[in-house]
């Protein structure tokens, strides 16, 4: 199944927002773009260099290799190019341009919008270069092979996954709230009708609350500290337990932890390959148990598991002879015992 071009869209929006910020705000916009895109580029470049160094001698599936090249292009377009444009403007390449926006709040709103898209793209890059290689078995056995990963490691990656998603969520919705509030203030200042002016004066200071952003963030993030602090099941663990419901009954959970996300919490896959979500606040109620999965072949517990993709390539339309692919698979399994992800 071909993945949706989410990262490509994020890169395009990041570049467009940065160009708008620089075009409308001049040097202040360039400085904001440099900070937002530059920080994202530093984080992404560090993870990407580490990742490509670790996989330089490993055989990856064609899907992973193609997506790796696409990710490099997305980083160049969505983070490196905006930072370069900002540096060029600050260096004096566009000092003769008459910047349209002069208002400081307007500058703040436009720059905040640029930071939102840069944060979204950076979060996707952290997923791709740090979390997904560990979960999908690019750098070693996938997490469904439970005996090859200790509890501390799988919990660390789950906590890192939820932590960087939390940061991106706060920046994203916080920036959106800033843009909306400043827009409401601008509308209030631009009207001369007393009725409309009074309405906008009431809405502007609490625009984020009325739009539900504050409450939405609280509902999605309230259990994150509890999940990080309490010992909870990590990625790739088979969990069992009973979760109390509002009606007083108990919901039985028996499945594989494939993902950790804000809002939905732990995403578990049952034996029948059905999805059941568990709130992060209830994760501590679940117990991890050993379950032999993917012993002889990939059982598709993980979407786009690299081990399963490599096995498919070895038996269907391999880009190398099947014997060569099999030797690479055996070498990857052997290296996993000595090389940590």
Secondary structure as GFF3:
##gff-version 3
##sequence-region A 1 341
A	DSSP	alpha_helix	6	25	.	.	.	ID=ss1
A	DSSP	alpha_helix	27	54	.	.	.	ID=ss2
A	DSSP	alpha_helix	62	75	.	.	.	ID=ss3
A	DSSP	pi_helix	76	80	.	.	.	ID=ss4
A	DSSP	alpha_helix	81	88	.	.	.	ID=ss5
A	DSSP	pi_helix	89	93	.	.	.	ID=ss6
A	DSSP	alpha_helix	104	126	.	.	.	ID=ss7
A	DSSP	pi_helix	127	131	.	.	.	ID=ss8
A	DSSP	alpha_helix	132	136	.	.	.	ID=ss9
A	DSSP	three_ten_helix	146	148	.	.	.	ID=ss10
A	DSSP	alpha_helix	151	190	.	.	.	ID=ss11
A	DSSP	alpha_helix	194	204	.	.	.	ID=ss12
A	DSSP	alpha_helix	207	210	.	.	.	ID=ss13
A	DSSP	alpha_helix	213	221	.	.	.	ID=ss14
A	DSSP	alpha_helix	224	229	.	.	.	ID=ss15
A	DSSP	beta_strand	238	244	.	.	.	ID=ss16
A	DSSP	beta_strand	250	261	.	.	.	ID=ss17
A	DSSP	beta_strand	265	270	.	.	.	ID=ss18
A	DSSP	beta_strand	275	278	.	.	.	ID=ss19
A	DSSP	three_ten_helix	280	285	.	.	.	ID=ss20
A	DSSP	beta_strand	287	289	.	.	.	ID=ss21
A	DSSP	alpha_helix	306	315	.	.	.	ID=ss22
A	DSSP	alpha_helix	322	336	.	.	.	ID=ss23
###
